Amino acid sequence: MYEEAKESLMLSVLEQIESRGIILEKYCEDHGLENDAFNMNMFMQAAEFLRQNLALDVLAKEKGFVETKQDIDLARKSISSAISTLTDEEFIERGLYKSLAEQIRRDKAMKWLLNNVRFINE
């Protein structure tokens, strides 16, 4: 799971770097990093991302946050047109419904946290 998250994060970072016309080696050089340090940094960021998502999943479950059809429909409209035009069956079949539902529950948990953070500290 950690390795998959690291790979996904790495691809995203590489796309951002390359979109600026820079290669990874030059980016590392500019930031005083060796390839091993860059890879370790990616792994640590991915691990933190996973921990945060797991914590949000637990909070969403504890609070009973669920995705509604309206949540899904609204979220589908905000994503790329190629995906938003899939039928409900295709959307579910490709595993997109599950991912979107998971993100909606996490968003609801995060909103709850942001609205209640002052009460946690009191």
N, C-alpha and C positions, 0 to 999 in steps of 0.2 A: 504494500500500500504506500509506504514511504517512497519507494523507488519510483512508482508510477506518478506520485505527486511531484517528485523532483523533476522527472522527465517532462511533465506538463509545464511546470514553472520554467524549466530551462528553455523549452521551445518558445514560450511566450517572451522571455527575456531576449533570446536570440533574434526573434522576429523584430523586437523593438530596436535592438542594436543594429541589425542589418537594414532596417528602414531608414536609419540615419547614415547609411553608407559606410558603416564601420564593421570590421571583422572582429571576431571574438578575441583574437590575440592582441589586436590594437586596443580594444576596450580594456582588457586585463592590464596591459602595459600602462595605459593612461591612469588606471586606478590603483596601480602598484600591487596587482594581484598576480599570483601564479595560477596556472590552470587548476591545480589541486585545491588551492584556496577558494577559487571561484566555485568549483564543484561542491566543496564543503559548505560554502555559504548558501548555495542553492538547496542543498540537502537540509540545512538548518531552517531555512525559510519554509520549505515544504513541510517539515515536521511541525513547525509552529502553526502553519495554516491548517494542517490536519487536526492538531489538538484543539484549535479554536472551533473548527467545524464540528468535532465530536462533542465539545461542550455545548455548542448551540443546539445540536441534535438532542442532547439530554434535556436541556432546558425546554425545548419545544415539546418534547414528550411529557415532561413533568407538568407543564402548563396546559397541555392539551391543544396546542396549536396544530391546526390542520389546514391543508389547502382546500379551497372550494373550487367549484367549476368556474365561478366568476374570476377567482384568482388566476387560474390556469389560462382562461381565455384572454384575460388582460395581459398576462405575461407573454403569451404566444404572439399577440399583436405587436409587442415591442421587440421581438427578435427578427432575424433576417427573413425576408419574404419567402425564400425557398423552404424554410422550415415551417413558417406560419401558414403556408398553403397546403400542408399535408393534411390528409383526413385524420380524424381522431384515431382510427385504427392504425394508420401508418405511424402516427406520432407515438402511440403506445408501443407498437411493435418494434420501433427503433430504439426504445428505451429512453426517449426524450421526456415522456410524461413523468417518469420516475425522477429523473434528474431535476426537472423543473419544479416538481412538487417538493423535493428535498430543499431546493433553494428557497422556495416560498416559505417553508416552515422555518428555515434558518433566518430569513429576513424578518419574520414575525418575532422570533426569539430575540434578535438583535434590537428591534424596535422596542420590545418590552424592556430589555436591559437598559437602553438609553433613557426610556421614560421613568425607570425605577432606580437608577443608579444612586441617586441622592438618598433614597430610603435604605439602601444596603449599607451605606457608610454611617448612618445615624444609630 
